[in-house]
Every structure is written in structure tokens, then in C-alpha cells.
Amino acid sequence: MNIEFVKSPNYSKGRNGKKIIAICNHITAGQFPGCQNWLCNPKAKASSNYLITRTGKIIQLVKDEDTAWANGGVNKPSWTLYDGTNPNRYTISIEHEGYGSNGGDGNLTEQQYKATLWLHRQLINKWNIPIDRNHIIGHFEIDKINRPNCPGKAFPWDRLMKDLTSGVIDDMLEKWQEDMGKNAVKNLAKMGLLNSPEYWEKKLGEKTENWIFFEMIKKLAEKMK
């Protein structure tokens, strides 16, 4: 997926020494492109690091390394990691286009969901964010009074957390299988049963199934010794 950068003037440079520890999800309560225009309007005094439209388009408004103005108003927070300082400094904010009956309750389109899942995965890997509900949060957990429905009661929390968790497991399994396959290629080369192991590592590393094949051949060769 691609990320389009449209710079908002509404941000603070840097993060005041704070480390990014969480992703905070929002709903815009406005239609695109109006919601983007508002987040880029100096009069709004508000912004977000990212905006995802109903069509699945991802727009970055504020760089990750800078502080967006999305979660500054704190009112009876339930977020356990809130440390008493401005939460904008240590969160990355994602706005999702939604308005009225068209996703205003957090009911994302399928394209929008796939985009936010992809973006969450990118940010989790980039900033080493744990996958749990203490680190993947909603605006309502910071401002319970003024933003009780942000990102909305229909926001797909269960699906998102399940897909994020399974994605990590799949990545770990694929890495394990790849390492196992590379080891098999090297061992087959040592046995004299395979030439140019570097070629095969590069050529067949494109698919995990190929590494499993080499592991099976290695085990067969070991039994025939």
C-alpha cells in the first residue's frame, strides 16, 4: 500500500524526548476531503499523524517523529499507560473517515479496515509497539467525557487485535521455516549434493514452501548416508 503525504501545519516539532508507545484510533465525524482540509486548517488547532478514507486511501499529515494535535484534551482517562503528561507526545494517531450513518459509529469499510490493519502493522514494526489493548487504544480511553464515541462502538477492535496477533505469529513461523530451509541448503552443499547454495538461497527464498522442500531433501539424504 502507498502513503500519500499532505503536510498539516498543526503539529509540534519532535516529541519532547518521549518515546512512541501506543497507537490511538479516531473517527473523523466528517467526510473526505473536508475532514482532511479541517485537519490541515490552522484554525482547527487539531491534526493527526494519519488519515484513512472510506476508500482505503492512507494519508500522512504529520510525520511520526513529530507530535500531532489529536489527543491533548484529557478528561477522566481510563488508559492505564497515561502518565499525566500530554499523550500526543507518546502516541501515534490514526483518524478514520466516518460520518453519520456512513461509518460515524466506527463501522469501517472493508477497504478502510485492510488499510488500517496494514498501517498498524507498519507502525508496530517500526516503533516496536506491543500488540495489546494497552498499546492499541481509542480516543475515548483518553477523553471519556468529550470523546466517548471515538472511534465508535462499531470499531472492529476484536477483529483488529486478532489479525494483528495472527500476523505476528505468521511472520515468526515464516522466518523459522526460512532459517530452517537455509540451513538445509548449506548442509546439502556440504554433503556434495547441491552446488551453488547462494544461488538457491536467493532463487528459492521467494516462497516459504521451497525451504520446506529443501529441509525434506536434507532429511532424506541424512537417512541414506
C-alpha positions as CSV (number, residue, x, y, z in Angstrom):
1,M,0.0,0.0,0.0
2,N,1.0,3.6,-0.6
3,I,1.0,6.5,1.9
4,E,0.4,10.0,0.5
5,F,2.0,12.8,2.5
6,V,-0.1,16.0,2.9
7,K,1.6,18.2,5.5
8,S,-0.6,19.8,8.2
9,P,0.7,22.9,9.9
10,N,-0.9,21.8,13.1
11,Y,1.9,19.9,14.9
12,S,4.7,20.4,17.4
13,K,8.3,19.6,16.3
14,G,9.7,16.5,17.8
15,R,8.2,14.6,20.8
16,N,9.9,16.4,23.7
17,G,12.0,13.4,24.5
18,K,9.1,11.0,24.7
19,K,9.1,7.5,23.1
20,I,6.2,6.4,21.0
21,I,4.5,3.6,23.0
22,A,0.9,3.4,21.5
23,I,-1.4,3.9,18.6
24,C,-4.5,5.9,19.2
25,N,-7.5,5.4,16.9
26,H,-10.1,8.0,16.0
27,I,-13.1,8.6,13.8
28,T,-13.4,11.9,11.9
29,A,-17.1,12.6,12.2
30,G,-16.7,14.3,8.8
31,Q,-16.5,13.4,5.1
32,F,-13.3,13.3,3.0
33,P,-11.8,15.7,1.8
34,G,-13.5,18.0,4.2
35,C,-12.0,16.2,7.2
36,Q,-8.5,16.4,5.7
37,N,-9.0,20.1,5.0
38,W,-10.0,20.7,8.6
39,L,-7.0,18.8,10.0
40,C,-4.8,21.0,7.8
41,N,-6.5,24.2,8.7
42,P,-4.6,26.4,11.3
43,K,-7.9,27.5,12.8
44,A,-8.7,23.9,13.8
45,K,-5.7,23.6,16.0
46,A,-6.0,19.8,15.5
47,S,-4.4,17.2,13.4
48,S,-3.5,13.5,13.2
49,N,-0.4,11.6,12.1
50,Y,-2.6,9.6,9.6
51,L,-6.0,9.7,8.0
52,I,-7.6,6.7,6.3
53,T,-10.5,7.3,4.0
54,R,-13.6,5.1,3.3
55,T,-11.9,4.0,0.1
56,G,-8.8,2.8,1.9
57,K,-6.5,5.7,1.0
58,I,-3.8,6.4,3.6
59,I,-2.7,10.0,4.1
60,Q,0.0,11.1,6.4
61,L,-0.5,14.6,7.8
62,V,2.2,14.7,10.5
63,K,5.5,12.8,10.5
64,D,5.8,10.0,13.1
65,E,8.7,11.8,14.7
66,D,6.6,15.0,15.3
67,T,3.7,15.5,17.6
68,A,0.2,15.7,16.1
69,W,-2.5,17.5,18.0
70,A,-5.1,14.7,18.4
71,N,-5.2,13.5,22.0
72,G,-4.3,16.6,24.0
73,G,-7.6,17.0,25.8
74,V,-7.5,14.6,28.7
75,N,-10.7,14.0,30.8
76,K,-11.2,11.1,33.1
77,P,-8.8,8.8,31.2
78,S,-9.1,5.0,31.6
79,W,-5.9,4.3,29.7
80,T,-3.5,2.6,32.1
81,L,-0.4,3.9,30.4
82,Y,-1.3,7.6,30.7
83,D,1.5,9.2,32.7
84,G,-0.1,12.6,33.4
85,T,1.7,14.4,30.6
86,N,0.4,15.3,27.1
87,P,-0.5,11.9,25.5
88,N,0.1,13.4,22.0
89,R,3.9,13.2,22.8
90,Y,3.9,9.4,23.1
91,T,1.1,8.2,20.8
92,I,0.7,8.0,17.0
93,S,-2.8,9.0,16.0
94,I,-4.9,7.5,13.1
95,E,-8.1,9.2,12.0
96,H,-10.6,7.1,10.1
97,E,-13.1,8.8,7.8
98,G,-16.6,8.3,9.2
99,Y,-19.7,10.5,9.3
100,G,-23.3,9.9,10.4
101,S,-24.6,6.6,9.1
102,N,-21.5,6.2,6.9
103,G,-19.2,4.9,9.5
104,G,-19.7,7.5,12.1
105,D,-20.1,4.7,14.6
106,G,-16.7,3.2,13.7
107,N,-18.1,0.7,11.2
108,L,-15.2,0.8,8.7
109,T,-15.5,-0.2,5.1
110,E,-13.5,-3.4,4.1
111,Q,-11.0,-1.3,2.2
112,Q,-10.6,1.0,5.1
113,Y,-10.2,-1.9,7.5
114,K,-7.5,-3.5,5.4
115,A,-5.7,-0.2,5.1
116,T,-5.7,0.4,8.9
117,L,-4.6,-3.2,9.6
118,W,-1.7,-2.7,7.2
119,L,-0.8,0.7,8.7
120,H,-1.0,-0.7,12.3
121,R,1.4,-3.5,11.3
122,Q,3.9,-1.0,9.8
123,L,3.8,1.2,12.8
124,I,4.1,-1.7,15.3
125,N,7.2,-3.0,13.5
126,K,8.7,0.5,13.1
127,W,8.3,1.6,16.7
128,N,8.3,-1.8,18.4
129,I,4.8,-1.3,19.8
130,P,3.3,-4.3,21.8
131,I,0.1,-5.8,20.4
132,D,-2.4,-5.5,23.2
133,R,-5.2,-3.1,24.2
134,N,-2.9,-1.1,26.4
135,H,-0.9,-0.1,23.3
136,I,-3.6,-0.1,20.6
137,I,-6.2,2.3,22.0
138,G,-9.1,4.5,21.2
139,H,-9.5,8.2,21.8
140,F,-12.3,7.5,24.3
141,E,-9.7,6.0,26.6
142,I,-8.0,9.4,26.9
143,D,-11.1,11.6,27.0
144,K,-14.1,9.7,28.3
145,I,-16.3,12.8,28.7
146,N,-15.9,14.6,25.4
147,R,-15.0,11.7,23.1
148,P,-16.9,8.8,24.5
149,N,-17.7,7.5,20.9
150,C,-14.3,7.9,19.3
151,P,-13.6,5.8,17.3
152,G,-17.1,4.4,17.8
153,K,-18.9,1.4,19.3
154,A,-18.7,-0.5,16.0
155,F,-15.0,-0.1,15.6
156,P,-13.6,-3.6,14.9
157,W,-11.4,-4.0,18.0
158,D,-11.7,-7.8,18.2
159,R,-11.0,-8.3,14.5
160,L,-8.1,-5.9,14.5
161,M,-6.4,-7.4,17.6
162,K,-6.9,-10.9,16.3
163,D,-5.5,-10.1,12.9
164,L,-2.6,-8.2,14.3
165,T,-1.7,-11.1,16.6
166,S,-2.1,-13.8,14.0
167,G,0.1,-11.7,11.6
168,V,3.0,-11.7,14.1
169,I,2.7,-15.5,14.5
170,D,2.6,-16.0,10.7
171,D,5.7,-13.8,10.4
172,M,7.5,-15.8,13.1
173,L,6.6,-19.1,11.5
174,E,7.7,-17.9,8.1
175,K,11.0,-16.7,9.5
176,W,11.6,-20.1,11.3
177,Q,10.8,-22.0,8.1
178,E,13.2,-19.8,6.1
179,D,16.0,-20.2,8.5
180,M,15.4,-24.0,8.6
181,G,15.5,-24.1,4.8
182,K,18.7,-22.0,4.5
183,N,20.3,-24.4,7.0
184,A,19.2,-27.4,4.8
185,V,20.7,-25.8,1.7
186,K,24.0,-25.3,3.4
187,N,24.0,-28.9,4.7
188,L,23.2,-30.4,1.3
189,A,26.0,-28.4,-0.2
190,K,28.4,-29.8,2.5
191,M,27.3,-33.3,1.6
192,G,28.1,-32.6,-2.0
193,L,24.5,-33.0,-3.1
194,L,23.9,-29.3,-4.1
195,N,26.0,-26.8,-6.0
196,S,26.0,-23.0,-5.6
197,P,24.0,-22.8,-2.3
198,E,24.0,-19.0,-2.5
199,Y,22.1,-19.2,-5.8
200,W,19.4,-21.5,-4.3
201,E,19.0,-19.3,-1.3
202,K,18.4,-16.3,-3.5
203,K,16.3,-18.1,-6.1
204,L,14.1,-20.2,-3.8
205,G,13.8,-17.8,-0.9
206,E,10.8,-16.1,-2.5
207,K,8.4,-18.8,-1.3
208,T,8.4,-20.5,2.1
209,E,7.3,-23.8,0.6
210,N,10.6,-24.0,-1.2
211,W,12.5,-24.0,2.0
212,I,10.3,-26.9,3.4
213,F,11.2,-28.9,0.3
214,F,14.9,-28.5,0.9
215,E,14.5,-29.5,4.5
216,M,12.7,-32.7,3.4
217,I,15.5,-33.4,0.9
218,K,18.1,-32.9,3.6
219,K,16.5,-35.3,6.0
220,L,16.2,-37.9,3.2
221,A,19.9,-37.5,2.4
222,E,20.8,-38.0,6.0
223,K,18.8,-41.3,6.2
224,M,20.6,-42.6,3.0
225,K,24.1,-41.9,4.4
